[in-house]
Amino acid sequence: MRPVVFVSVLLIVATLLLGGGAVSAQSLPTLERPSLLSNKAAGAAMLAVTRAGNRLVAVGERGIVLLSDDSGRSWRQVLTPVRVSLTTVTFVGEQKGWAAGHLGVILHTTDGGQSWVKQLDGIQAAALVLAAAEQRAASESDPEKREDLLFSARRLVADGPDKPFLDLCFLDERTGFVVGAFNLLFRTTDGGVTWTPWQDRVENPMELHLYGIQAVGAMLYIVGERGLLLRSNDGGANFTTLTSPYEGSYFGLATDPAGSVIVFGLRGNVYRSGDGGQSWAPVGTGIPVSLSAGIRLAGGELVLVSQAGDLLVSDDGGRSFKRRPDGQPMPATDIVQTADGSLVIASLRGMQRVPAPGK
């Protein structure tokens, strides 16, 4: 039986955008149907945004992908091969990028987001997990351990592709990771041509949701549900648990120019570590609203955005944050700095462009 877990606000929102929890037979065709082009797409619920060189690429509900070549002043929609919500997007350079989301979908582009192909979906992902479990079980002499290995994998197949991916991290054009609900973790070493189940490399026996993953220098960090903090010192070969200062969920992390790590999540909670996650200090934000995204600006400042649209700015490496008074009320989901220095925010009401701090 699946462990009782707390589902975060972000996962609830994403599930509602998909149209419910468990995947029905009627919803599976969305894995094969292309997104619908609409002149209202720029106002749709958008869940993530990133840069591909000077271009902005945003992803959201129903497989929508938007591109902007004028720093977020205008947007155009491009076709994708699926009609499911996309929750995360990342690029390595100007041309090669990946997006991931519901029903275990991973998409890939080699032309700056203009066209996309599907690399993986939840049906294929579950089959990969089962095959890996069967291989491990074949070498396990203990019958009880062997059955435990197979039980979880078989359950994943039986559940269908109902579990979303929630974040991506690529170290280069070939090596990348994707994380998601219920401890979903896959790795690729060939740019996503193949994906390998990586759950057994993570200390997460309760199968807590994995919300964010990021490389910080030579280390990789994963943040998740119920205060889950994980770190890899070996390039992602293995992830071990860090002692967490907070029992609520973390939704993301950011870094200062010196390599310190700032994690953020529920109810405006922020913690900072300057020693690789060995110890953490609380950072006051003055707001009780959950924080959904954070970035480091070109000038070194850190900016966090809340699910209510609050903008919090730090100019001291994340040791303190000040709320920017001109933040716009909106259900914000992600933030990026444009080539001209402005900020663009993805939200459940579309894309918003705001001036950078100090402008």
Residue, then its C-alpha position, 0 to 999 in steps of 0.5 A: m500500500r502506498p505510504v500516506v504522503f502530503v501532496s503540496v499545493l504545486l502538485i495539487v495545482a498541476t493535477l487540477l490542470l490535468g483534469g483530475g488525479a488518476v488517469s482514465a482511459q479517455s485521458l491517455p490519448t493526450l499522450e498522442r494528440p498534439s497540442l492545440l494552437s490558440n491565440k489565447a495561449a499567452g494567457a493560459a496557465m504557464l508552469a515554467v519558463t527558462r532562457a535559450g540564449n536570448r530566447l525565452v521558452a515557457v511551458g504550461e497546461r495542455g502541452i502549451v509551449l510559448l516562445s519570446d524573442d523580444s524579452g517577454r514583450s510578445w509571445r508565440q505558440v509552437l506545436t508540441p506532440v502531446r496535450v498534457s501539462l508541462t511543469t518544467v523546462t531547461f536548456v543547455g545552450e541556445q538550441k538543445g532543451w528538454a521539457a517534462g510534465h504530466l503522464g511522465v512525459i519528456l520532450h526534446t528540442t534541438d532548434g531552440g524550442q521551435s519543434w519538439v519530439k517526445q522522448l519518454d512517457g509514463i507508460q514507457a517509464a513504468a516499463l523501464v522501472l519494472a525491467a530494472a526491478e526484475q534484473r535486480a530481483a534476479s540476483e537477490s537471494d532473499p525471497e522477501k527482498r525480491e518480492d519487495l523490489l518487484f511489488s513497487a515496480r509492478r504497482l507503478v505499471a498497474d497505476g498507469p502513467d498518472k505521476p508527473f515529472l516536476d523538475l529537470c537538471f542537465l549537467d551538459e548536452r548528454t547527462g541529465f536528470v528528471v525528478g517527480a512525484f513519489n520518488l520518480l527519478f531517471r537519468t540519461t547519459d545520451g541526451g535523453v535518447t535513453w532514460t534509466p530508472w535511478q530511484d534505487r540511488v536515492e535515500n527516500p524509503m517513503e517515496l516522498h515527492l521530489y520537487g526540485i533538482q539543481a547542480v551547485g558546483a560539483m554537487l547535486y541537490i534534490v529538495g522535496e516533500r516533508g523537508l526532504l533534502l538530498r545531496s550527491n557528491d559523485g555526479g548524481a551516481n548516488f543521493t544521500t539524505l541531509t539533516s533538514p531544519y524544516e519538516g515542511s516541503y521545499f519547492g526549489l533551491a537557488t545559489d549565491p555567487a559563492g556557492s551557498v545553497i538557499v532552499f525555499g518552500l511552504r509558508g515562506n520558509v527559506y534556509r541557507s547553507g554555506d557548508g554544502g548542506q551540513s548546517w542550515a540557518p533560517v532566513g526571514t521573509g516576512i511573508p506566510v505564502s509558499l515560495s514557488a521559484g527562485i533565480r540568481l540575477a546577472g548582478g548576483e542578487l537572488v530573487l524569490v517569487s511566491q505563489a501570490g506574486d511577491l518578489l523577494v530580493s537579496d543582495d547579501g547572498g541570501r542571508s536576508f530578503k526584502r519584499r519588493p513593494d511593486g510586486q504584482p498579485m498573481p499565482a506565480t509559478d516560475i521566474v527568469q531574467t531576460a537578456d535585457g535585464s528584466l524579469v519575466i514571471a510565469s503564472l496561472r494567468g499567463m506570462q508577466r514582464v516586470p522591471a528588474p530590481g533597482k529599475 
